[in-house]
Amino acid sequence: MDRFRNTGQPDWDWWGRVWPTPGATLDRLGLAPGDRVVEIGSGNGYFALPAARIADPATVYAVDVDESLLAELDALAAEQGIDTVSTVKGDARALPELLPEPADFALLANAFHGIEDQSAFVEGVAAALAVDGRFAVVNWHDRPREGTTIGGEPRGPPTDLRLPPEATRRAVEDASDLRLAEAIELPPYHYGLVFER
């Protein structure tokens, strides 16, 4: 599978400028102790590792297509004494086949804009969730790229790929039985939408 369009793995310094406290962001999105988590497009674990601390003792499934990033995540988890992260290499659009159990909480950060077949993707996420599971989508606001700067440089996807919250909401709700439960502002440039059945 090719990577989703206009997505990549920023370095940790870059992530830290956007989300200096990833655990607090996950708390705001509603992640709770005991939640079985899947992070879709986990990279090397900027959100997966704090998710594991919050969700403990439940498992965090970190799904990505890049084996080298998953290896980095495994090493970081071992270094930090976290044994509840399970890395999964595979196409996230086949999520139900990748996970050994339903997820209580699915997270997709910074990648929804780059998914070409959003309906198929959302269907897969919904099928991988437990009956009372939640799906959190973190997205860049639909502002001109030149206005979303980090470290003095324009960052984020091209302006024409950015989705306003309402478009993200429609894409998820039109493709599944998931409905918006909460919309959250994640300054300076993001929003989070949490869906549930």
N, C-alpha and C positions, 0 to 999 in steps of 0.2 A: 504494500500500500504506500502511496505517496503521502508525505506529510500534508496536513490540512493547509490550505492556502494562507500565506502570510503569517505563519506561526513559527516559532522557534523557541529555543531555550535561552532566555537571558541569564547573565551571570548573577550570582547571589547579591553582589553589591547593587546591581540594578534593581532586583526584586526588593531589596531592603529600602530603597528610596521610595518605592511605590507603597509597599506594605511593611513598615518597620516592625510591626507586631502581627505576624501571620496568625498566631493563635487567637488573638483578639478578633481578627477578621472572621475566623471560623466560628468563634463564640457568637458573633453578631448574626452569622448565617444560620445559627441554630444547632450546630453540632453539639452533641451531648455525650456524657460518659456512657459507655456500653453500646453506642451506635456502631454497627458494621458499616465501614466506609469504603467507597471506591472513588479514587481520584482518577479522572480520565485525562490522559496527557500529563502524567505526574512529573515528567522530567526527572531531575535528580533529588526531588523531595522537599522543595521549599514549603509546600503545604502539607505533604504527606507526613512528614516527621512531627510537626506540631499537632496534626490530626491524631496521630497515634498516641500522643501524650494525653489529649483530651478524651479520646474514645476508649482508652485502656479500661478493661482488658480485651476489648473486641479487636478484631483484625481490621487493618487498613490495607485494601488491595490497591496497589499503585500500578496503573495500566499505562503503558507507553509502547511505541514501536521501536524506540531507540535502545538497543541492548546496552550500549556503553553508558547511557544515562541511568539505566536501571542498576547497572553494576556500581556506579557511583553512589546511588541511593542505598544499596545493600551495604556498602562500606561505611557510609555515614551512619546508618542505623546501628551497625555493629559497634562503631566508635562511641556512639551515644548510649549504648546499652538498651536500645529499643528492639524488642524481639517480636513485636506484633505487626510489623510491616511485611506484607507479602508482595513481592514484585511480580508482575505479569506482563510478558511481552506479547503483544497482539494488537489486532485491529479493533479499536474501541467500538466500531460500528457493529461488531459481533459480540457485544458485551455479555449477553446472557450465557453464551457458550464459554466465556473466559473465566467466569466466577463460579466457585464451588457452592455458593450459597447466595440468597438474595441480600441486597444491600439495604441498609436503613437510610443511608445518606450518600448521595452521589454528588461529586463536585466537578465542574468544568470551569476552569479559569482561563480567560484570555484566548479562547480558541473558537467560540461559537461562530464568530464572523467568518472563519475560514473553512467551515464545513459546507461542502457543495450540496450534499443531499441531506439537508437538515431533518426532513421528515423521517427518513430511514434511521438516522442517528437517534432521534428522540424516541422513536418506537423501541429501539434496542435498549436505551436507558430505562424507559418505563417498564419493559419486560424484565429487566435485571433488578428492579426494586421490590422490596417487601411490600405487602399490602398497604402498610401505613408509611412507606418510604417517602423520602423527600429528595428533590433534585435542585441543587443550587447552581445557578449560572452566574458567573462574574464576567462582566463585559465592559469594554471601553464605551463611554458615552459617545454619541454621534456628534462630536465637535471636530472642527478642522484639525488635521494632524499638526499643523504648525503651531496650534495653540495648546497642545498637550506636550509640554517639555519636561524632561527629567535630566538634571545635570546640564541644563542649557541647550539640550538637543531635542528636536521633535522626536517623539516616540509613539509607539503603537502602530496599529494597522493603517493602511491608506484610508483617507477620509471616505472614499466611496464604498468601503467595505463595512464601515461602522454601522451598528444597528441601534436605533433608539429602544428604550425599554419596551415600548408597546409592540414593536416588530418582533423582538425576542419573545415576548409573551405570546403573541399570535402563533409564532412558529412552533412553540412547545405545545400550546393548547390545541392547535389544529391537528397535531400529529399524535395526540395521546389523550388519555383520560386525566392527565395531570392538570391542576388548576393553580393559578397564582395564589399563594398564601401570604407572601410578604415581599415588599420591595424595599431595598435598603440602599442608601447612598454610601458609597465608599470613596470619600475624597482622596486625592483631588480629581481623579478622572474616570472613576469606575462606578458602576452600580451592581447590585446583586439582586437577583430574583430567585425566590425560593418557591418551588412548586410542590404540591402534594395532591393526593387523590381526595 
